[in-house]
Amino acid sequence: MKINKGFELREMCGEHIIIGTGVENIDFSKVISLNESAAWLWREVEGKEFTPQSLAALLMEQYDVDEATALADATALAAQWVSVGIVAE
Amino acid sequence: MRQAPHKTASVELPNDKFLKEVRTLIAAGHDVTLRVRGVSMRPFLEDRRDQIVLTQPGVVKVGDAVLAEIAPGKYVYHRIISIEGDKVTLRGDGNVYGTEQCRLADVAAATKELIRKGRSYSAQGKAWRYYSALWPSWSFARRVLLKLYRMLKLYK
């Protein structure tokens, strides 16, 4: 999977916000905000191909977390990104 | 403790900083959709229910609803009631007495579209223009109509 073109992670007022810069209209009534660890993952995989497994590996590198938890979290996050249309499978 | 990456709560950004960023995006040529906060543009726009699509201001005129910086970092989305030289006076449709002032350069965005109850109205379209022309500026009439609106909302 890969991040869809035109989506960019920005810092706004201390929050990590995904903005569709490729689109003409930026809709803040449907804004996507990422927490610290999700934003970190986003930056790691920007412009690259990734899988829930590779996300989990990154999580385990960065945080003190066991494999099962990392994979469950990564799978849930990847599914969420796909469901809101910012990542393509 | 680490927070699971998919656990993201809904966030509310502080208005002053957020609207400054919005202003930058608009200046860069984007249109920006915002959810309405507050009741000062009642009865057309309702708090948290409706949205507005903002665009670069161009030439603004009396009657336009605009996003303006009325003091450093303080933004309102109100209607222009007069322009004298560089001095712009604004007033929310839902406000009976209060007005605000700014300079022309402080007008950060004009309205492109209004989304009321999920239905979209062009700022250049008939419906919004009729409403804009018909909504009274006379404080007494406003007070009565806004009171009626609040009563009707209570019974809904």
gemmi code that builds the backbone of each chain (N, CA, C; Angstrom):
import gemmi

chains = {
    "A": [
        ("MET", (0.834, -1.197, 0.000), (0.000, 0.000, 0.000), (0.870, 1.249, 0.000)),
        ("LYS", (0.211, 2.375, -0.368), (0.963, 3.610, -0.534), (0.068, 4.811, -0.235)),
        ("ILE", (0.678, 5.871, 0.260), (-0.079, 7.096, 0.520), (-0.529, 7.690, -0.815)),
        ("ASN", (-1.791, 8.057, -0.894), (-2.319, 8.638, -2.131), (-1.682, 9.986, -2.426)),
        ("LYS", (-1.534, 10.276, -3.704), (-0.940, 11.555, -4.122), (-1.782, 12.724, -3.634)),
        ("GLY", (-1.105, 13.794, -3.267), (-1.843, 15.018, -2.928), (-2.160, 15.143, -1.441)),
        ("PHE", (-1.812, 14.127, -0.655), (-2.038, 14.251, 0.782), (-0.725, 14.545, 1.504)),
        ("GLU", (-0.810, 15.474, 2.399), (0.408, 15.962, 3.043), (0.147, 16.094, 4.541)),
        ("LEU", (1.140, 15.713, 5.319), (1.018, 15.855, 6.772), (1.577, 17.215, 7.174)),
        ("ARG", (0.766, 17.980, 7.902), (1.229, 19.294, 8.345), (1.030, 19.447, 9.842)),
        ("GLU", (1.858, 20.286, 10.411), (1.695, 20.654, 11.819), (0.814, 21.881, 11.845)),
        ("MET", (-0.309, 21.794, 12.531), (-1.141, 22.982, 12.690), (-1.472, 23.110, 14.156)),
        ("CYS", (-1.014, 24.182, 14.757), (-1.308, 24.451, 16.157), (-0.959, 23.243, 17.020)),
        ("GLY", (0.146, 22.599, 16.743), (0.588, 21.484, 17.566), (-0.098, 20.165, 17.266)),
        ("GLU", (-1.010, 20.150, 16.292), (-1.679, 18.907, 15.911), (-1.120, 18.437, 14.569)),
        ("HIS", (-1.146, 17.130, 14.345), (-0.713, 16.592, 13.050), (-1.947, 16.425, 12.180)),
        ("ILE", (-2.013, 17.209, 11.134), (-3.214, 17.235, 10.307), (-2.866, 16.791, 8.884)),
        ("ILE", (-3.719, 15.925, 8.323), (-3.534, 15.535, 6.920), (-4.347, 16.491, 6.055)),
        ("ILE", (-3.661, 17.111, 5.119), (-4.333, 18.054, 4.235), (-4.221, 17.551, 2.804)),
        ("GLY", (-5.311, 17.644, 2.072), (-5.279, 17.288, 0.657), (-4.833, 18.490, -0.145)),
        ("THR", (-3.523, 18.619, -0.360), (-3.025, 19.819, -1.053), (-3.222, 19.714, -2.559)),
        ("GLY", (-3.453, 18.498, -3.036), (-3.682, 18.332, -4.464), (-5.065, 18.808, -4.867)),
        ("VAL", (-5.963, 18.869, -3.887), (-7.328, 19.260, -4.220), (-7.486, 20.769, -4.104)),
        ("GLU", (-8.438, 21.266, -4.859), (-8.655, 22.702, -4.883), (-9.274, 23.167, -3.571)),
        ("ASN", (-10.179, 22.340, -3.066), (-10.904, 22.726, -1.859), (-10.428, 21.908, -0.653)),
        ("ILE", (-9.908, 22.565, 0.337), (-9.456, 21.871, 1.546), (-10.592, 21.899, 2.569)),
        ("ASP", (-11.115, 20.719, 2.860), (-12.320, 20.646, 3.684), (-11.967, 20.353, 5.144)),
        ("PHE", (-11.991, 21.402, 5.974), (-11.645, 21.225, 7.385), (-12.800, 20.670, 8.210)),
        ("SER", (-13.986, 20.538, 7.578), (-15.066, 19.930, 8.349), (-14.880, 18.413, 8.342)),
        ("LYS", (-13.940, 17.942, 7.504), (-13.660, 16.497, 7.480), (-12.169, 16.276, 7.640)),
        ("VAL", (-11.550, 17.041, 8.506), (-10.103, 16.987, 8.618), (-9.653, 15.696, 9.333)),
        ("ILE", (-8.501, 15.195, 8.937), (-7.968, 13.993, 9.574), (-6.778, 14.398, 10.429)),
        ("SER", (-6.835, 14.064, 11.695), (-5.683, 14.385, 12.535), (-5.030, 13.081, 12.996)),
        ("LEU", (-3.730, 13.074, 13.055), (-2.991, 11.881, 13.486), (-2.357, 12.145, 14.839)),
        ("ASN", (-2.297, 11.121, 15.672), (-1.587, 11.313, 16.931), (-0.089, 11.131, 16.683)),
        ("GLU", (0.675, 11.298, 17.747), (2.140, 11.293, 17.669), (2.696, 10.067, 16.920)),
        ("SER", (2.267, 8.871, 17.316), (2.877, 7.675, 16.721), (2.413, 7.473, 15.271)),
        ("ALA", (1.151, 7.813, 14.984), (0.659, 7.675, 13.613), (1.372, 8.671, 12.698)),
        ("ALA", (1.607, 9.890, 13.204), (2.295, 10.910, 12.413), (3.730, 10.474, 12.126)),
        ("TRP", (4.347, 9.846, 13.120), (5.719, 9.369, 12.939), (5.762, 8.303, 11.847)),
        ("LEU", (4.779, 7.369, 11.905), (4.709, 6.316, 10.885), (4.487, 6.910, 9.497)),
        ("TRP", (3.596, 7.884, 9.429), (3.288, 8.545, 8.149), (4.575, 9.079, 7.515)),
        ("ARG", (5.374, 9.761, 8.329), (6.611, 10.351, 7.802), (7.590, 9.268, 7.333)),
        ("GLU", (7.585, 8.159, 8.077), (8.493, 7.058, 7.719), (8.128, 6.427, 6.371)),
        ("VAL", (6.838, 6.346, 6.060), (6.423, 5.619, 4.852), (6.047, 6.545, 3.690)),
        ("GLU", (6.180, 7.843, 3.896), (5.854, 8.809, 2.839), (6.651, 8.491, 1.574)),
        ("GLY", (5.945, 8.357, 0.474), (6.620, 8.106, -0.804), (7.107, 6.676, -0.983)),
        ("LYS", (6.785, 5.805, -0.019), (7.259, 4.410, -0.118), (6.077, 3.452, -0.122)),
        ("GLU", (6.353, 2.239, -0.599), (5.385, 1.150, -0.476), (5.473, 0.603, 0.942)),
        ("PHE", (4.339, 0.259, 1.525), (4.402, -0.347, 2.854), (3.280, -1.356, 3.044)),
        ("THR", (3.397, -2.144, 4.093), (2.373, -3.137, 4.444), (2.110, -2.999, 5.942)),
        ("PRO", (1.018, -3.573, 6.440), (0.818, -3.553, 7.888), (2.017, -4.158, 8.624)),
        ("GLN", (2.649, -5.163, 7.991), (3.807, -5.819, 8.618), (4.992, -4.851, 8.724)),
        ("SER", (5.216, -4.064, 7.656), (6.355, -3.137, 7.725), (6.069, -1.999, 8.704)),
        ("LEU", (4.790, -1.599, 8.807), (4.424, -0.589, 9.807), (4.688, -1.132, 11.209)),
        ("ALA", (4.315, -2.391, 11.412), (4.509, -3.026, 12.722), (6.003, -3.074, 13.070)),
        ("ALA", (6.826, -3.396, 12.067), (8.271, -3.457, 12.302), (8.803, -2.089, 12.729)),
        ("LEU", (8.298, -1.040, 12.057), (8.710, 0.320, 12.419), (8.291, 0.662, 13.851)),
        ("LEU", (7.072, 0.275, 14.183), (6.572, 0.542, 15.543), (7.462, -0.124, 16.596)),
        ("MET", (7.875, -1.365, 16.289), (8.692, -2.105, 17.258), (10.094, -1.493, 17.401)),
        ("GLU", (10.573, -0.899, 16.282), (11.866, -0.215, 16.327), (11.813, 1.004, 17.243)),
        ("GLN", (10.730, 1.744, 17.094), (10.628, 3.053, 17.750), (10.100, 2.965, 19.178)),
        ("TYR", (9.171, 2.052, 19.398), (8.512, 1.982, 20.704), (8.729, 0.617, 21.351)),
        ("ASP", (8.602, 0.615, 22.635), (8.742, -0.625, 23.382), (7.402, -1.361, 23.335)),
        ("VAL", (7.234, -2.196, 22.309), (5.940, -2.844, 22.117), (6.162, -4.241, 21.529)),
        ("ASP", (5.332, -5.202, 21.961), (5.545, -6.572, 21.450), (4.941, -6.726, 20.051)),
        ("GLU", (5.332, -7.790, 19.388), (4.983, -7.972, 17.985), (3.465, -8.041, 17.747)),
        ("ALA", (2.779, -8.787, 18.611), (1.332, -8.966, 18.423), (0.608, -7.626, 18.520)),
        ("THR", (0.980, -6.829, 19.528), (0.343, -5.521, 19.709), (0.676, -4.608, 18.520)),
        ("ALA", (1.960, -4.603, 18.128), (2.387, -3.740, 17.027), (1.639, -4.080, 15.747)),
        ("LEU", (1.493, -5.387, 15.483), (0.820, -5.799, 14.253), (-0.673, -5.461, 14.298)),
        ("ALA", (-1.287, -5.652, 15.462), (-2.716, -5.319, 15.599), (-2.928, -3.822, 15.380)),
        ("ASP", (-2.061, -3.015, 16.009), (-2.171, -1.556, 15.862), (-1.938, -1.126, 14.420)),
        ("ALA", (-0.902, -1.691, 13.802), (-0.543, -1.322, 12.434), (-1.640, -1.706, 11.455)),
        ("THR", (-2.227, -2.881, 11.660), (-3.307, -3.333, 10.779), (-4.520, -2.420, 10.902)),
        ("ALA", (-4.846, -2.068, 12.147), (-5.995, -1.180, 12.366), (-5.747, 0.189, 11.734)),
        ("LEU", (-4.531, 0.702, 11.892), (-4.191, 2.020, 11.340), (-4.250, 2.004, 9.816)),
        ("ALA", (-3.657, 0.962, 9.215), (-3.640, 0.869, 7.753), (-5.066, 0.789, 7.214)),
        ("ALA", (-5.917, 0.017, 7.885), (-7.313, -0.120, 7.449), (-8.022, 1.232, 7.544)),
        ("GLN", (-7.709, 1.973, 8.621), (-8.322, 3.288, 8.824), (-7.887, 4.260, 7.712)),
        ("TRP", (-6.607, 4.252, 7.400), (-6.087, 5.133, 6.345), (-6.737, 4.808, 4.999)),
        ("VAL", (-6.930, 3.506, 4.727), (-7.564, 3.117, 3.466), (-9.026, 3.555, 3.462)),
        ("SER", (-9.706, 3.346, 4.606), (-11.145, 3.641, 4.642), (-11.432, 5.136, 4.489)),
        ("VAL", (-10.516, 6.013, 4.895), (-10.759, 7.442, 4.714), (-10.154, 7.968, 3.399)),
        ("GLY", (-9.552, 7.065, 2.643), (-9.129, 7.432, 1.289), (-7.787, 8.133, 1.166)),
        ("ILE", (-6.958, 8.061, 2.215), (-5.654, 8.721, 2.103), (-4.549, 7.739, 1.712)),
        ("VAL", (-4.895, 6.449, 1.751), (-3.931, 5.416, 1.369), (-4.623, 4.437, 0.415)),
        ("ALA", (-3.899, 4.004, -0.618), (-4.444, 3.015, -1.558), (-3.832, 1.661, -1.275)),
        ("GLU", (-4.649, 0.611, -1.386), (-4.145, -0.744, -1.115), (-3.298, -1.259, -2.265)),
    ],
    "B": [
        ("MET", (3.148, 7.066, 28.183), (2.877, 5.799, 27.518), (2.566, 6.024, 26.039)),
        ("ARG", (2.969, 5.065, 25.227), (2.696, 5.178, 23.803), (1.197, 5.054, 23.550)),
        ("GLN", (0.703, 5.896, 22.667), (-0.704, 5.807, 22.317), (-0.808, 5.019, 21.022)),
        ("ALA", (-1.708, 4.029, 20.984), (-1.856, 3.244, 19.753), (-2.108, 4.199, 18.594)),
        ("PRO", (-1.440, 3.970, 17.445), (-1.486, 4.961, 16.378), (-2.869, 5.207, 15.799)),
        ("HIS", (-3.769, 4.230, 15.911), (-5.085, 4.433, 15.301), (-6.076, 5.054, 16.279)),
        ("LYS", (-5.646, 5.247, 17.523), (-6.551, 5.864, 18.497), (-6.416, 7.382, 18.401)),
        ("THR", (-7.217, 7.991, 17.556), (-7.144, 9.433, 17.408), (-8.478, 10.048, 17.785)),
        ("ALA", (-8.428, 10.977, 18.716), (-9.660, 11.632, 19.135), (-9.909, 12.832, 18.234)),
        ("SER", (-11.132, 13.315, 18.265), (-11.448, 14.521, 17.509), (-10.770, 15.714, 18.182)),
        ("VAL", (-10.187, 16.582, 17.393), (-9.453, 17.699, 17.982), (-10.123, 19.027, 17.630)),
        ("GLU", (-9.974, 19.966, 18.509), (-10.422, 21.322, 18.197), (-9.209, 22.217, 18.252)),
        ("LEU", (-8.957, 22.916, 17.158), (-7.780, 23.756, 17.094), (-8.123, 25.160, 17.597)),
        ("PRO", (-7.174, 25.812, 18.267), (-7.460, 27.181, 18.715), (-7.729, 28.083, 17.517)),
        ("ASN", (-8.820, 28.825, 17.592), (-9.297, 29.621, 16.463), (-8.255, 30.558, 15.858)),
        ("ASP", (-7.531, 31.303, 16.702), (-6.645, 32.336, 16.166), (-5.544, 31.733, 15.295)),
        ("LYS", (-4.885, 30.691, 15.808), (-3.792, 30.083, 15.051), (-4.319, 29.327, 13.839)),
        ("PHE", (-5.426, 28.619, 14.038), (-6.006, 27.830, 12.959), (-6.425, 28.732, 11.798)),
        ("LEU", (-7.113, 29.814, 12.102), (-7.605, 30.683, 11.030), (-6.465, 31.411, 10.324)),
        ("LYS", (-5.368, 31.604, 11.045), (-4.194, 32.192, 10.403), (-3.668, 31.226, 9.322)),
        ("GLU", (-3.658, 29.930, 9.649), (-3.219, 28.917, 8.679), (-4.197, 28.850, 7.500)),
        ("VAL", (-5.488, 28.931, 7.829), (-6.518, 28.922, 6.794), (-6.289, 30.091, 5.842)),
        ("ARG", (-5.959, 31.238, 6.414), (-5.716, 32.438, 5.614), (-4.536, 32.223, 4.648)),
        ("THR", (-3.489, 31.567, 5.150), (-2.327, 31.266, 4.311), (-2.717, 30.344, 3.156)),
        ("LEU", (-3.529, 29.320, 3.466), (-3.958, 28.381, 2.426), (-4.800, 29.083, 1.364)),
        ("ILE", (-5.671, 29.984, 1.808), (-6.520, 30.718, 0.865), (-5.654, 31.628, -0.006)),
        ("ALA", (-4.691, 32.292, 0.633), (-3.798, 33.173, -0.124), (-2.994, 32.374, -1.152)),
        ("ALA", (-2.747, 31.086, -0.848), (-1.994, 30.235, -1.774), (-2.883, 29.707, -2.900)),
        ("GLY", (-4.161, 30.087, -2.876), (-5.040, 29.730, -3.990), (-5.992, 28.577, -3.731)),
        ("HIS", (-5.987, 28.042, -2.512), (-6.942, 26.976, -2.195), (-8.279, 27.571, -1.776)),
        ("ASP", (-9.348, 26.817, -1.991), (-10.598, 27.126, -1.316), (-10.593, 26.300, -0.043)),
        ("VAL", (-11.230, 26.793, 0.998), (-11.210, 26.095, 2.275), (-12.632, 25.964, 2.820)),
        ("THR", (-12.998, 24.748, 3.199), (-14.317, 24.516, 3.797), (-14.185, 24.456, 5.313)),
        ("LEU", (-15.006, 25.223, 5.991), (-14.972, 25.233, 7.457), (-16.357, 24.954, 8.012)),
        ("ARG", (-16.384, 24.295, 9.141), (-17.656, 24.114, 9.837), (-17.932, 25.379, 10.646)),
        ("VAL", (-19.181, 25.813, 10.599), (-19.549, 27.052, 11.286), (-19.539, 26.854, 12.798)),
        ("ARG", (-18.925, 27.794, 13.490), (-18.940, 27.783, 14.948), (-19.574, 29.084, 15.421)),
        ("GLY", (-20.477, 28.965, 16.376), (-21.112, 30.163, 16.912), (-22.438, 30.457, 16.223)),
        ("VAL", (-23.168, 31.407, 16.802), (-24.539, 31.664, 16.353), (-24.691, 33.043, 15.716)),
        ("SER", (-23.562, 33.709, 15.434), (-23.664, 35.106, 15.002), (-24.093, 35.252, 13.545)),
        ("MET", (-24.220, 34.150, 12.801), (-24.743, 34.258, 11.436), (-26.100, 33.560, 11.313)),
        ("ARG", (-26.792, 33.421, 12.439), (-28.158, 32.930, 12.416), (-29.033, 33.932, 11.670)),
        ("PRO", (-30.127, 33.548, 11.075), (-30.702, 32.201, 11.072), (-30.217, 31.317, 9.918)),
        ("PHE", (-29.460, 31.868, 8.967), (-29.080, 31.024, 7.823), (-28.090, 29.946, 8.238)),
        ("LEU", (-27.077, 30.347, 8.986), (-26.034, 29.399, 9.379), (-26.136, 29.074, 10.863)),
        ("GLU", (-26.128, 27.794, 11.162), (-26.277, 27.348, 12.557), (-24.969, 26.743, 13.060)),
        ("ASP", (-24.686, 27.013, 14.313), (-23.512, 26.510, 15.017), (-23.315, 25.009, 14.803)),
        ("ARG", (-22.147, 24.633, 14.300), (-21.721, 23.241, 14.120), (-22.530, 22.438, 13.103)),
        ("ARG", (-23.676, 22.937, 12.652), (-24.471, 22.192, 11.678), (-24.001, 22.478, 10.243)),
        ("ASP", (-23.698, 23.731, 9.972), (-23.475, 24.157, 8.592), (-22.002, 24.392, 8.279)),
        ("GLN", (-21.720, 24.512, 6.974), (-20.351, 24.765, 6.533), (-20.310, 25.946, 5.566)),
        ("ILE", (-19.139, 26.557, 5.475), (-18.938, 27.604, 4.476), (-17.690, 27.261, 3.670)),
        ("VAL", (-17.735, 27.591, 2.381), (-16.558, 27.408, 1.533), (-15.993, 28.799, 1.257)),
        ("LEU", (-14.755, 29.001, 1.675), (-14.130, 30.320, 1.548), (-13.144, 30.340, 0.395)),
        ("THR", (-12.991, 31.529, -0.197), (-12.092, 31.669, -1.330), (-11.381, 33.020, -1.248)),
        ("GLN", (-10.469, 33.303, -2.181), (-9.761, 34.585, -2.149), (-10.751, 35.743, -2.288)),
        ("PRO", (-10.526, 36.832, -1.534), (-11.534, 37.877, -1.464), (-11.764, 38.697, -2.749)),
        ("GLY", (-10.770, 38.973, -3.534), (-10.997, 39.819, -4.713), (-11.560, 41.167, -4.302)),
        ("VAL", (-12.522, 41.674, -5.063), (-13.147, 42.957, -4.709), (-14.388, 42.670, -3.874)),
        ("VAL", (-14.366, 43.122, -2.623), (-15.520, 42.860, -1.759), (-16.473, 44.055, -1.786)),
        ("LYS", (-17.737, 43.772, -1.480), (-18.722, 44.859, -1.474), (-19.680, 44.706, -0.286)),
        ("VAL", (-20.426, 45.774, -0.047), (-21.400, 45.757, 1.049), (-22.393, 44.618, 0.802)),
        ("GLY", (-22.687, 43.857, 1.850), (-23.606, 42.733, 1.732), (-22.884, 41.388, 1.674)),
        ("ASP", (-21.583, 41.409, 1.354), (-20.822, 40.156, 1.302), (-20.549, 39.644, 2.723)),
        ("ALA", (-20.622, 38.331, 2.888), (-20.198, 37.722, 4.153), (-18.737, 37.313, 3.972)),
        ("VAL", (-17.888, 37.784, 4.861), (-16.440, 37.567, 4.699), (-15.792, 37.104, 6.008)),
        ("LEU", (-14.616, 36.492, 5.858), (-13.784, 36.190, 7.025), (-12.808, 37.358, 7.175)),
        ("ALA", (-12.812, 38.006, 8.326), (-11.963, 39.179, 8.499), (-11.240, 39.133, 9.830)),
        ("GLU", (-10.034, 39.664, 9.842), (-9.242, 39.738, 11.079), (-9.510, 41.105, 11.697)),
        ("ILE", (-10.305, 41.133, 12.765), (-10.754, 42.415, 13.329), (-9.812, 42.942, 14.400)),
        ("ALA", (-8.928, 42.086, 14.878), (-7.866, 42.476, 15.818), (-6.787, 41.424, 15.610)),
        ("PRO", (-5.539, 41.689, 15.995), (-4.508, 40.682, 15.734), (-4.902, 39.297, 16.250)),
        ("GLY", (-5.039, 38.340, 15.336), (-5.382, 36.970, 15.715), (-6.852, 36.712, 15.972)),
        ("LYS", (-7.688, 37.756, 15.876), (-9.115, 37.552, 16.153), (-9.917, 37.663, 14.846)),
        ("TYR", (-10.525, 36.549, 14.471), (-11.242, 36.489, 13.198), (-12.743, 36.363, 13.427)),
        ("VAL", (-13.509, 36.985, 12.519), (-14.957, 36.749, 12.520), (-15.388, 36.459, 11.081)),
        ("TYR", (-16.488, 35.714, 10.968), (-17.120, 35.534, 9.658), (-18.440, 36.275, 9.735)),
        ("HIS", (-18.444, 37.497, 9.248), (-19.631, 38.348, 9.339), (-19.885, 39.046, 8.006)),
        ("ARG", (-21.003, 39.775, 7.966), (-21.391, 40.445, 6.731), (-20.897, 41.897, 6.735)),
        ("ILE", (-20.443, 42.367, 5.579), (-20.008, 43.760, 5.466), (-21.244, 44.659, 5.397)),
        ("ILE", (-21.305, 45.638, 6.315), (-22.463, 46.546, 6.258), (-22.078, 47.920, 5.707)),
        ("SER", (-20.792, 48.257, 5.726), (-20.385, 49.489, 5.043), (-18.896, 49.457, 4.728)),
        ("ILE", (-18.544, 50.144, 3.653), (-17.127, 50.332, 3.303), (-16.945, 51.821, 3.044)),
        ("GLU", (-16.101, 52.465, 3.864), (-15.807, 53.885, 3.642), (-14.310, 53.999, 3.469)),
        ("GLY", (-13.891, 54.217, 2.240), (-12.459, 54.260, 1.959), (-11.854, 52.913, 2.282)),
        ("ASP", (-10.971, 52.874, 3.275), (-10.295, 51.649, 3.662), (-10.992, 50.972, 4.843)),
        ("LYS", (-11.973, 51.679, 5.418), (-12.597, 51.198, 6.655), (-13.822, 50.335, 6.368)),
        ("VAL", (-13.754, 49.096, 6.847), (-14.838, 48.143, 6.620), (-15.572, 47.914, 7.941)),
        ("THR", (-16.907, 48.002, 7.924), (-17.688, 47.685, 9.121), (-18.465, 46.406, 8.867)),
        ("LEU", (-18.418, 45.521, 9.867), (-19.039, 44.198, 9.744), (-20.074, 44.000, 10.839)),
        ("ARG", (-21.009, 43.121, 10.553), (-21.979, 42.763, 11.578), (-22.510, 41.366, 11.257)),
        ("GLY", (-22.577, 40.523, 12.267), (-23.139, 39.181, 12.081), (-24.638, 39.284, 11.867)),
        ("ASP", (-25.191, 38.443, 10.981), (-26.639, 38.455, 10.745), (-27.407, 38.180, 12.036)),
        ("GLY", (-26.834, 37.379, 12.898), (-27.512, 36.997, 14.130), (-27.226, 37.942, 15.283)),
        ("ASN", (-26.513, 39.021, 15.000), (-26.226, 40.003, 16.055), (-27.160, 41.198, 15.931)),
        ("VAL", (-27.684, 41.625, 17.065), (-28.664, 42.715, 17.039), (-27.959, 44.074, 17.049)),
        ("TYR", (-26.969, 44.234, 17.898), (-26.330, 45.550, 18.017), (-24.859, 45.580, 17.613)),
        ("GLY", (-24.084, 44.585, 17.998), (-22.629, 44.656, 17.855), (-22.135, 44.729, 16.420)),
        ("THR", (-21.167, 45.595, 16.174), (-20.499, 45.624, 14.873), (-18.993, 45.543, 15.112)),
        ("GLU", (-18.239, 45.237, 14.057), (-16.777, 45.197, 14.152), (-16.211, 46.020, 13.008)),
        ("GLN", (-14.963, 46.435, 13.199), (-14.316, 47.181, 12.137), (-12.949, 46.615, 11.783)),
        ("CYS", (-12.593, 46.768, 10.519), (-11.255, 46.378, 10.081), (-10.903, 47.171, 8.829)),
        ("ARG", (-9.699, 46.960, 8.315), (-9.314, 47.598, 7.059), (-9.579, 46.629, 5.905)),
        ("LEU", (-9.603, 47.122, 4.704), (-9.847, 46.248, 3.543), (-8.845, 45.098, 3.489)),
        ("ALA", (-7.575, 45.411, 3.853), (-6.531, 44.388, 3.802), (-6.742, 43.283, 4.840)),
        ("ASP", (-7.593, 43.545, 5.830), (-7.860, 42.528, 6.861), (-8.938, 41.534, 6.436)),
        ("VAL", (-9.571, 41.785, 5.303), (-10.556, 40.827, 4.794), (-9.782, 39.644, 4.221)),
        ("ALA", (-9.856, 38.507, 4.922), (-9.009, 37.360, 4.594), (-9.626, 36.454, 3.537)),
        ("ALA", (-10.948, 36.401, 3.489), (-11.594, 35.485, 2.547), (-13.022, 35.917, 2.250)),
        ("ALA", (-13.461, 35.599, 1.048), (-14.850, 35.830, 0.670), (-15.575, 34.490, 0.648)),
        ("THR", (-16.893, 34.530, 0.554), (-17.673, 33.293, 0.541), (-17.860, 32.808, -0.888)),
        ("LYS", (-17.645, 31.510, -1.090), (-17.902, 30.931, -2.404), (-19.223, 30.172, -2.371)),
        ("GLU", (-19.439, 29.512, -1.233), (-20.581, 28.610, -1.128), (-20.991, 28.498, 0.331)),
        ("LEU", (-22.281, 28.276, 0.567), (-22.754, 28.050, 1.937), (-23.465, 26.709, 1.946)),
        ("ILE", (-23.157, 25.872, 2.921), (-23.802, 24.559, 2.988), (-24.672, 24.533, 4.233)),
        ("ARG", (-25.984, 24.626, 3.994), (-26.941, 24.720, 5.091), (-27.754, 23.434, 5.133)),
        ("LYS", (-27.794, 22.786, 6.276), (-28.500, 21.504, 6.442), (-28.115, 20.531, 5.332)),
        ("GLY", (-26.841, 20.546, 4.950), (-26.363, 19.606, 3.941), (-26.634, 20.041, 2.512)),
        ("ARG", (-27.377, 21.152, 2.325), (-27.662, 21.619, 0.968), (-26.752, 22.782, 0.621)),
        ("SER", (-26.261, 22.768, -0.607), (-25.266, 23.760, -0.984), (-25.894, 24.949, -1.714)),
        ("TYR", (-25.502, 26.159, -1.303), (-25.983, 27.390, -1.940), (-24.779, 28.198, -2.402)),
        ("SER", (-24.779, 28.574, -3.680), (-23.692, 29.416, -4.169), (-23.854, 30.823, -3.608)),
        ("ALA", (-22.734, 31.472, -3.273), (-22.807, 32.841, -2.761), (-23.295, 33.792, -3.854)),
        ("GLN", (-23.196, 33.341, -5.107), (-23.680, 34.166, -6.221), (-25.109, 33.778, -6.620)),
        ("GLY", (-25.626, 32.745, -5.987), (-26.937, 32.204, -6.377), (-28.092, 33.037, -5.845)),
        ("LYS", (-29.275, 32.765, -6.411), (-30.470, 33.544, -6.061), (-30.851, 33.413, -4.589)),
        ("ALA", (-30.873, 32.175, -4.093), (-31.388, 31.936, -2.737), (-30.623, 32.756, -1.709)),
        ("TRP", (-29.303, 32.705, -1.764), (-28.487, 33.433, -0.788), (-28.635, 34.938, -1.002)),
        ("ARG", (-28.725, 35.370, -2.263), (-28.851, 36.811, -2.513), (-30.206, 37.347, -2.044)),
        ("TYR", (-31.270, 36.566, -2.260), (-32.588, 36.985, -1.764), (-32.561, 37.097, -0.250)),
        ("TYR", (-32.031, 36.027, 0.366), (-31.974, 36.015, 1.830), (-31.179, 37.225, 2.323)),
        ("SER", (-30.033, 37.487, 1.678), (-29.162, 38.586, 2.087), (-29.890, 39.928, 1.977)),
        ("ALA", (-30.707, 40.059, 0.926), (-31.416, 41.322, 0.718), (-32.587, 41.466, 1.686)),
        ("LEU", (-33.206, 40.324, 2.049), (-34.434, 40.393, 2.845), (-34.193, 40.439, 4.354)),
        ("TRP", (-33.087, 39.863, 4.793), (-32.838, 39.825, 6.239), (-32.650, 41.265, 6.746)),
        ("PRO", (-33.494, 41.698, 7.707), (-33.490, 43.118, 8.063), (-32.225, 43.567, 8.797)),
        ("SER", (-31.841, 44.818, 8.558), (-30.713, 45.383, 9.299), (-31.230, 46.146, 10.513)),
        ("TRP", (-32.524, 46.442, 10.505), (-33.145, 47.188, 11.591), (-33.129, 46.328, 12.868)),
        ("SER", (-32.480, 46.845, 13.907), (-32.251, 46.053, 15.124), (-33.523, 45.487, 15.742)),
        ("PHE", (-34.574, 46.293, 15.762), (-35.812, 45.828, 16.410), (-36.369, 44.600, 15.687)),
        ("ALA", (-36.440, 44.711, 14.352), (-36.968, 43.589, 13.558), (-36.093, 42.354, 13.761)),
        ("ARG", (-34.789, 42.569, 13.797), (-33.856, 41.461, 14.006), (-34.097, 40.760, 15.340)),
        ("ARG", (-34.293, 41.598, 16.366), (-34.465, 41.028, 17.701), (-35.696, 40.137, 17.728)),
        ("VAL", (-36.788, 40.629, 17.128), (-38.037, 39.874, 17.116), (-37.870, 38.571, 16.318)),
        ("LEU", (-37.280, 38.690, 15.126), (-37.137, 37.506, 14.270), (-36.197, 36.466, 14.882)),
        ("LEU", (-35.106, 36.938, 15.492), (-34.158, 35.994, 16.103), (-34.780, 35.300, 17.302)),
        ("LYS", (-35.643, 36.042, 18.020), (-36.329, 35.440, 19.161), (-37.279, 34.344, 18.658)),
        ("LEU", (-38.010, 34.667, 17.589), (-38.914, 33.673, 16.996), (-38.145, 32.432, 16.562)),
        ("TYR", (-36.979, 32.663, 15.926), (-36.141, 31.560, 15.448), (-35.721, 30.660, 16.605)),
        ("ARG", (-35.308, 31.286, 17.715), (-34.875, 30.488, 18.874), (-36.036, 29.701, 19.460)),
        ("MET", (-37.241, 30.329, 19.466), (-38.416, 29.634, 20.000), (-38.756, 28.437, 19.116)),
        ("LEU", (-38.722, 28.647, 17.793), (-39.023, 27.548, 16.865), (-38.022, 26.410, 17.035)),
        ("LYS", (-36.764, 26.760, 17.261), (-35.730, 25.736, 17.460), (-36.007, 24.907, 18.708)),
        ("LEU", (-36.509, 25.573, 19.736), (-36.807, 24.870, 20.991), (-37.905, 23.834, 20.800)),
        ("TYR", (-38.875, 24.160, 19.921), (-40.013, 23.244, 19.741), (-39.699, 22.101, 18.786)),
        ("LYS", (-38.585, 22.186, 18.077), (-38.246, 21.145, 17.091), (-37.849, 19.852, 17.767)),
    ],
}
model = gemmi.Model(1)
for chain_id, residues in chains.items():
    chain = gemmi.Chain(chain_id)
    for i, (resn, *xyz) in enumerate(residues, 1):
        res = gemmi.Residue()
        res.name, res.seqid = resn, gemmi.SeqId(i, " ")
        for name, pos in zip(("N", "CA", "C"), xyz):
            atom = gemmi.Atom()
            atom.name, atom.element = name, gemmi.Element(name[0])
            atom.pos, atom.b_iso = gemmi.Position(*pos), 0.0
            res.add_atom(atom)
        chain.add_residue(res)
    model.add_chain(chain)
structure = gemmi.Structure()
structure.add_model(model)
structure.setup_entities()
